[in-house]
Structures are given as C-alpha cells and as structure tokens.
Amino acid sequence: MRRCTLCGKGTKIGRNRSHAQNRTSRTYKANVQKVTMKVGEDKLSGKFCTRCIKKLKSEAKKLAEA
C-alpha cells in the first residue's frame, strides 16, 4: 500500500463530478518513492512522500554545513 513511513500520508478517496453532476469515486494517491539517503552519519531508507524527502534533504544539508 502507498504509505509514507515518516508521516503516514497515504491514499485518499474523493469524487469526480461531470458537467451533468454525475458522481464517480476516484482515488488520490500519494507520491511515495523508495529512497535511501545519508543523513549525517546514518543511512535512512524507506518509502517516503516527496514532502518528507524534501524535508530530509534540507536537514541533511543543514547538518553538513554545521
């Protein structure tokens, strides 16, 4: 199942609406990617959403600068 291991973001359910106002179910899938990255001295691997990947990259950059 598509679920971020860090924040728990996953698939959401919504509806399509046509011009005739017909409703049909649809799913909004989270953009989850399998990633292995280095944060400081540690290697971090798992399935992360793109927002968490961006957050981890910025934290790794801050640690590298300090």
Helices and strands as residue ranges (DSSP letters): E 12-17, E 23-28, E 32-39, E 42-49, H 50-65
